[in-house]
Amino acid sequence: MTTPVPARLSPRDVLGVGAAGLRTRPLRAFLSALGIAIGIAAMIAVVGISSSSRAGLDRALAALGTNLLTVTPGQSFGGGTATLPPEAVGMIARIGPVTTVAATGTVPGAKVYRNDRIPAGESGGIAVLAAHLGLPDTVAAELAGGTWLNAATEGYPAVVLGASTASLLGVPATSSDVQVWLGGRWFTVVGVLDPVPLAPELDTAALIGWPAAESYLDFDGHPTTVYTRAEDDAVASVRELLAATANPRSPNEVKVSRPSDALVARQATDRAFTGLLLGLGAVALLVGGVGVANTMVISVLERRSEIGLRRSLGATRGQIRLQFLAESLLLSALGGIGGVVIGVVVTATYAGTREWPTVVPVWASAGGVAATLVIGAIAGLYPAIRAARLSPTEALTAA
């Protein structure tokens, strides 16, 4: 007499018996999968938004350029604030790889108000800067409305407002013939700038022509910031020359910086925050895994009669174990795939509101699904082993 050999379960059969348990309790399966989905969606969204932000920064830097350098006065030998000589702009312009140069100079004591009735102590943090005509081209600034200063207006009381300055003073970008009280006299607003990413100090400034600052506000002609564009392959070498060129007598009193470095540094700070959010997403994923384990343990307790019946009909312990493990994996996979979809949608929505390209790394999506499968296997292993250990008589009697 030959010993009966148990039938083998094909992969299709394994999926079928695993899905059967989920179909009989759809609400419980949905809630368990939702816990997994929330964790995966959080992780995908964090990675996607961070990647989209970096892609947006890269695109912005590609448009703005990374070849802008700024020269500002540092500290003097005695500890005070140094000054740049009036000839600094012209000397920097003579450096071979330099393509454009423009400067601004702070006009001390000058304040800007919407009218002449506001108390003098309320400055609003607005700086008055004398500006060269080539400033917008050098710093990649765009106008939200109006026009920039030109050869006809730079010597007269005309002013261009930064984006934040216009907002503080209540001056719309589309307005015309608006006047502001600047330095004790009326200046006509001829334009309003868009925010300038590479020169944010211009956003909170009121910009007037260099000759007008000297004529009306006793400006001394010393530049306080010199913006320099250099050829892309010569930025490093130009940077080494700028201090000595701008102030040959005291190059140690000159500070040279690269505005694009500040944007990249800010992005690095955002990455640290991203790491924290990923940790929170991992905690949510762990909680989802506990939910799956709890669901599977309860499923084993409720389905003892099914287990006993299958065992009495010839199912082996390995097949019972495989059934419940497959059910746990399916449950986790559904949550993982749903979480990836939700995470991608959240990333695309947020990136769209910030005008970033939507970027979700493939490794994040694939890793999210793989993580859910690992969690599903771990969560379902104990319930599967427990179900396989039940003898047919014990299971049927308990039922």
C-alpha positions as CSV (number, residue, x, y, z in Angstrom):
1,M,0.0,0.0,0.0
2,T,1.5,3.3,-1.0
3,T,1.4,6.4,1.2
4,P,-0.8,9.2,-0.4
5,V,1.2,12.1,-1.6
6,P,-0.4,15.6,-0.8
7,A,-1.2,17.7,-3.8
8,R,1.2,20.5,-4.6
9,L,-0.1,24.0,-4.6
10,S,0.8,26.1,-7.7
11,P,1.6,29.8,-7.2
12,R,-1.9,30.6,-8.6
13,D,-3.4,28.3,-6.0
14,V,-1.4,30.0,-3.2
15,L,-2.6,33.4,-4.3
16,G,-6.2,32.1,-4.5
17,V,-6.3,30.7,-1.0
18,G,-4.5,33.8,0.4
19,A,-6.9,36.2,-1.3
20,A,-9.9,34.2,-0.1
21,G,-9.2,35.2,3.5
22,L,-9.1,38.8,2.6
23,R,-12.3,38.7,0.6
24,T,-14.3,37.3,3.5
25,R,-13.3,40.2,5.7
26,P,-12.9,43.2,3.4
27,L,-13.3,46.0,6.0
28,R,-10.7,44.5,8.3
29,A,-8.3,43.9,5.4
30,F,-8.8,47.5,4.2
31,L,-8.1,49.0,7.6
32,S,-5.0,46.8,8.1
33,A,-3.7,47.7,4.6
34,L,-4.5,51.4,5.3
35,G,-2.0,51.4,8.2
36,I,0.7,50.1,5.9
37,A,-0.3,52.6,3.1
38,I,-0.1,55.6,5.5
39,G,3.5,54.7,6.4
40,I,4.6,54.1,2.8
41,A,2.8,57.2,1.6
42,A,4.5,59.3,4.2
43,M,7.9,58.0,3.2
44,I,7.3,58.3,-0.5
45,A,5.9,61.8,-0.2
46,V,8.9,63.0,1.9
47,V,11.4,61.5,-0.5
48,G,9.5,62.8,-3.5
49,I,9.0,66.3,-2.2
50,S,12.7,66.5,-1.2
51,S,13.7,65.2,-4.7
52,S,11.3,67.6,-6.4
53,S,12.7,70.5,-4.3
54,R,16.2,69.6,-5.3
55,A,15.2,69.4,-9.0
56,G,13.5,72.7,-8.7
57,L,16.6,74.2,-7.2
58,D,18.8,72.7,-9.9
59,R,16.4,74.1,-12.6
60,A,16.4,77.6,-10.9
61,L,20.2,77.6,-10.6
62,A,20.5,76.6,-14.3
63,A,18.3,79.5,-15.2
64,L,19.9,82.0,-12.7
65,G,23.5,80.7,-13.1
66,T,26.0,79.7,-10.5
67,N,28.7,82.1,-11.8
68,L,27.6,85.1,-9.7
69,L,30.0,86.4,-7.1
70,T,29.5,89.2,-4.6
71,V,32.0,91.5,-3.1
72,T,31.2,93.2,0.2
73,P,33.3,95.1,2.7
74,G,34.5,93.1,5.7
75,Q,36.0,94.4,9.0
76,S,38.8,96.9,9.2
77,F,42.0,96.2,11.1
78,G,40.5,98.2,14.1
79,G,37.3,96.1,14.2
80,G,35.0,98.6,12.4
81,T,33.2,98.2,9.1
82,A,35.5,98.6,6.1
83,T,34.6,100.4,2.9
84,L,35.2,99.6,-0.8
85,P,36.8,102.3,-2.9
86,P,34.6,104.0,-5.5
87,E,36.9,102.6,-8.2
88,A,36.2,98.9,-7.2
89,V,33.6,98.3,-9.9
90,G,35.8,99.6,-12.7
91,M,38.8,97.6,-11.5
92,I,36.8,94.4,-11.2
93,A,35.5,94.9,-14.7
94,R,39.0,94.7,-16.0
95,I,39.4,91.1,-14.9
96,G,39.5,89.1,-18.2
97,P,36.9,86.4,-17.5
98,V,34.4,88.8,-15.8
99,T,31.4,89.4,-18.1
100,T,29.3,91.9,-16.2
101,V,29.6,94.0,-13.0
102,A,27.1,96.1,-11.2
103,A,27.0,97.5,-7.7
104,T,24.7,98.9,-5.0
105,G,25.6,101.3,-2.3
106,T,23.7,101.8,0.9
107,V,22.5,105.4,1.4
108,P,22.8,105.9,5.2
109,G,20.0,107.7,7.0
110,A,17.5,107.6,4.2
111,K,14.2,106.0,4.9
112,V,11.2,105.2,2.8
113,Y,7.5,105.8,3.8
114,R,4.2,105.6,2.0
115,N,3.6,109.3,2.8
116,D,5.2,112.1,4.7
117,R,3.0,111.7,7.8
118,I,4.4,108.4,9.2
119,P,6.7,108.8,12.3
120,A,10.4,108.8,11.4
121,G,11.1,105.9,13.8
122,E,9.1,103.4,11.8
123,S,11.5,102.3,9.1
124,G,10.0,98.9,8.3
125,G,13.4,97.5,7.7
126,I,13.6,99.0,4.2
127,A,17.1,99.9,2.9
128,V,17.7,102.7,0.3
129,L,20.3,101.6,-2.2
130,A,22.0,103.4,-5.0
131,A,22.1,101.1,-8.0
132,H,23.9,100.8,-11.3
133,L,21.9,100.5,-14.5
134,G,23.2,97.0,-15.2
135,L,22.1,95.5,-11.9
136,P,19.1,93.5,-13.2
137,D,21.1,91.8,-15.9
138,T,23.9,90.9,-13.5
139,V,21.7,89.4,-10.7
140,A,19.1,87.9,-13.1
141,A,16.3,90.1,-11.7
142,E,12.9,90.4,-13.4
143,L,10.4,93.2,-13.1
144,A,6.9,92.4,-11.8
145,G,5.7,95.7,-13.3
146,G,6.9,99.0,-14.6
147,T,10.5,99.6,-15.9
148,W,14.0,99.6,-14.5
149,L,16.1,102.8,-14.2
150,N,17.6,104.1,-17.4
151,A,19.9,106.9,-18.5
152,A,17.0,109.3,-18.5
153,T,15.7,108.5,-15.0
154,E,18.8,107.6,-12.9
155,G,19.6,111.2,-12.2
156,Y,16.1,112.1,-11.1
157,P,13.9,111.2,-8.1
158,A,12.8,107.9,-9.5
159,V,12.7,104.6,-7.5
160,V,12.3,100.9,-8.1
161,L,10.9,98.9,-5.2
162,G,11.9,95.4,-4.2
163,A,9.1,92.8,-4.0
164,S,8.9,92.9,-0.2
165,T,9.2,96.6,-0.1
166,A,6.3,97.1,-2.5
167,S,4.2,94.8,-0.3
168,L,5.1,96.7,2.9
169,L,4.3,100.1,1.3
170,G,1.1,98.8,-0.3
171,V,2.3,99.7,-3.8
172,P,0.9,97.3,-6.5
173,A,3.2,96.1,-9.2
174,T,0.9,97.4,-11.9
175,S,0.5,100.9,-10.4
176,S,1.8,104.0,-12.2
177,D,2.7,107.5,-11.0
178,V,2.8,106.4,-7.3
179,Q,5.1,108.4,-5.1
180,V,6.8,107.5,-1.9
181,W,8.5,109.7,0.7
182,L,12.2,108.8,0.5
183,G,15.0,110.6,2.3
184,G,12.8,113.6,3.0
185,R,11.4,114.1,-0.5
186,W,9.0,112.5,-3.0
187,F,10.3,109.9,-5.4
188,T,8.2,108.4,-8.2
189,V,7.9,104.6,-8.3
190,V,8.8,103.6,-11.9
191,G,9.0,99.8,-11.3
192,V,8.6,96.9,-8.9
193,L,11.0,93.8,-8.9
194,D,10.0,90.2,-8.7
195,P,11.8,88.3,-5.8
196,V,15.5,87.9,-6.6
197,P,16.7,84.5,-5.4
198,L,20.4,85.2,-5.8
199,A,20.2,88.7,-4.2
200,P,17.4,88.5,-1.6
201,E,18.7,91.8,0.0
202,L,17.2,93.6,-3.0
203,D,13.7,92.3,-2.0
204,T,13.7,94.6,1.0
205,A,15.2,97.6,-0.6
206,A,14.3,100.8,-2.5
207,L,16.6,101.3,-5.5
208,I,17.5,104.7,-6.9
209,G,19.9,105.8,-9.5
210,W,23.6,106.4,-8.5
211,P,23.6,110.0,-9.7
212,A,20.3,110.7,-8.0
213,A,21.6,109.3,-4.7
214,E,24.6,111.6,-4.9
215,S,22.6,114.7,-5.9
216,Y,19.6,114.4,-3.6
217,L,20.8,112.3,-0.6
218,D,24.5,113.2,-0.3
219,F,25.6,109.6,-1.1
220,D,29.3,109.2,-0.8
221,G,29.7,107.0,-3.9
222,H,31.2,104.0,-2.0
223,P,29.7,100.7,-3.2
224,T,28.6,98.3,-0.5
225,T,27.9,95.2,-2.7
226,V,29.5,94.5,-6.0
227,Y,27.8,91.8,-8.1
228,T,30.1,90.1,-10.6
229,R,29.4,87.5,-13.3
230,A,32.3,85.5,-14.6
231,E,32.7,82.8,-17.2
232,D,31.5,79.4,-15.9
233,D,34.9,77.8,-16.2
234,A,36.7,80.7,-14.5
235,V,34.6,81.3,-11.4
236,A,37.1,79.8,-9.0
237,S,40.1,81.8,-10.4
238,V,38.1,85.0,-10.5
239,R,37.0,84.5,-6.9
240,E,40.7,84.3,-5.9
241,L,41.4,87.7,-7.6
242,L,38.4,89.7,-6.4
243,A,39.5,90.8,-3.0
244,A,42.9,92.1,-4.1
245,T,41.3,93.7,-7.2
246,A,38.4,95.4,-5.3
247,N,40.7,96.9,-2.6
248,P,44.4,96.5,-3.5
249,R,45.5,98.3,-0.3
250,S,43.5,96.1,2.1
251,P,42.4,92.9,0.4
252,N,41.9,91.3,3.9
253,E,39.1,93.8,4.4
254,V,37.0,92.4,1.5
255,K,34.5,89.5,1.7
256,V,33.8,87.4,-1.4
257,S,30.9,85.0,-1.6
258,R,28.9,83.0,-4.1
259,P,25.1,83.4,-3.6
260,S,24.3,80.0,-5.2
261,D,26.3,78.4,-2.4
262,A,23.8,79.8,0.1
263,L,20.9,78.2,-1.8
264,V,22.7,74.8,-1.8
265,A,23.4,75.2,1.9
266,R,19.8,75.8,2.6
267,Q,19.0,72.7,0.6
268,A,21.4,70.7,2.8
269,T,19.5,71.9,5.9
270,D,16.2,70.7,4.2
271,R,17.8,67.3,3.8
272,A,18.3,67.0,7.6
273,F,14.7,67.8,8.1
274,T,13.8,65.2,5.5
275,G,15.7,62.6,7.5
276,L,13.5,63.4,10.5
277,L,10.4,63.0,8.5
278,L,11.6,59.7,7.0
279,G,12.0,58.5,10.6
280,L,8.4,59.4,11.4
281,G,7.3,57.6,8.2
282,A,9.2,54.5,9.3
283,V,7.4,54.6,12.7
284,A,4.1,54.8,10.9
285,L,5.1,51.8,8.7
286,L,6.1,49.8,11.8
287,V,2.7,50.6,13.4
288,G,1.1,49.4,10.2
289,G,3.1,46.2,10.4
290,V,1.8,45.6,14.0
291,G,-1.7,46.1,12.7
292,V,-1.2,43.4,10.0
293,A,0.2,41.0,12.6
294,N,-2.7,41.6,14.9
295,T,-5.1,41.0,12.0
296,M,-3.5,37.7,11.0
297,V,-3.5,36.4,14.6
298,I,-7.2,37.2,15.0
299,S,-7.8,35.5,11.6
300,V,-6.1,32.3,12.7
301,L,-8.2,32.2,15.9
302,E,-11.5,32.9,14.0
303,R,-10.7,30.3,11.2
304,R,-9.8,27.3,13.3
305,S,-12.7,25.3,11.7
306,E,-11.4,26.1,8.3
307,I,-7.9,25.1,9.2
308,G,-9.2,21.8,10.8
309,L,-11.3,21.0,7.8
310,R,-8.4,21.6,5.4
311,R,-6.1,19.5,7.5
312,S,-8.6,16.7,7.7
313,L,-8.9,16.8,3.9
314,G,-5.2,16.3,3.5
315,A,-3.6,19.7,3.6
316,T,-0.1,19.6,5.1
317,R,1.2,21.9,7.7
318,G,3.4,23.5,5.1
319,Q,0.4,24.3,2.9
320,I,-1.4,25.9,5.9
321,R,1.6,27.9,6.8
322,L,2.0,29.0,3.2
323,Q,-1.7,30.0,3.0
324,F,-1.5,32.4,5.9
325,L,1.9,33.7,4.9
326,A,0.6,34.5,1.5
327,E,-2.5,36.2,3.0
328,S,-0.2,38.4,5.1
329,L,2.0,39.2,2.1
330,L,-1.0,40.1,-0.1
331,L,-2.4,42.4,2.7
332,S,0.9,44.2,3.0
333,A,1.5,44.4,-0.8
334,L,-2.0,46.0,-1.2
335,G,-1.1,48.6,1.5
336,G,2.4,49.1,-0.1
337,I,1.1,49.7,-3.6
338,G,-1.7,51.9,-2.3
339,G,0.9,53.9,-0.3
340,V,3.1,54.4,-3.3
341,V,0.2,55.7,-5.3
342,I,-0.9,58.1,-2.5
343,G,2.7,59.3,-2.0
344,V,3.1,60.0,-5.7
345,V,-0.2,61.9,-5.8
346,V,0.8,64.0,-2.8
347,T,4.2,64.7,-4.3
348,A,2.8,65.7,-7.6
349,T,0.2,68.0,-6.0
350,Y,2.7,69.7,-3.7
351,A,5.3,70.1,-6.5
352,G,2.7,71.6,-8.7
353,T,1.8,74.2,-6.2
354,R,5.5,75.2,-5.9
355,E,6.1,75.0,-9.7
356,W,8.7,72.2,-9.2
357,P,9.1,69.3,-11.5
358,T,7.6,66.1,-10.0
359,V,10.4,63.7,-9.1
360,V,9.8,60.4,-7.3
361,P,12.9,58.2,-7.4
362,V,12.4,54.7,-8.6
363,W,14.4,53.3,-5.7
364,A,11.9,54.9,-3.3
365,S,8.9,53.3,-4.9
366,A,10.5,49.9,-5.3
367,G,12.0,50.1,-1.8
368,G,8.6,51.0,-0.3
369,V,6.9,48.0,-1.8
370,A,9.9,45.8,-0.8
371,A,9.7,47.1,2.7
372,T,6.0,46.2,2.9
373,L,6.7,42.7,1.7
374,V,9.4,42.2,4.4
375,I,7.0,43.6,7.0
376,G,4.2,41.4,5.7
377,A,6.5,38.3,5.9
378,I,7.6,39.1,9.5
379,A,4.0,40.0,10.6
380,G,2.5,36.9,9.1
381,L,5.2,34.4,10.1
382,Y,4.1,33.8,13.7
383,P,0.3,33.5,12.8
384,A,1.2,31.1,9.9
385,I,3.3,28.9,12.2
386,R,0.6,28.9,14.8
387,A,-2.0,27.9,12.3
388,A,0.2,25.1,10.9
389,R,0.7,23.7,14.4
390,L,-3.1,23.1,14.9
391,S,-4.0,19.5,14.6
392,P,-7.3,18.7,12.7
393,T,-9.1,17.3,15.8
394,E,-8.0,20.3,18.0
395,A,-9.1,22.8,15.4
396,L,-12.5,21.2,14.7
397,T,-13.1,20.6,18.4
398,A,-12.3,24.3,19.3
399,A,-14.5,25.5,16.5
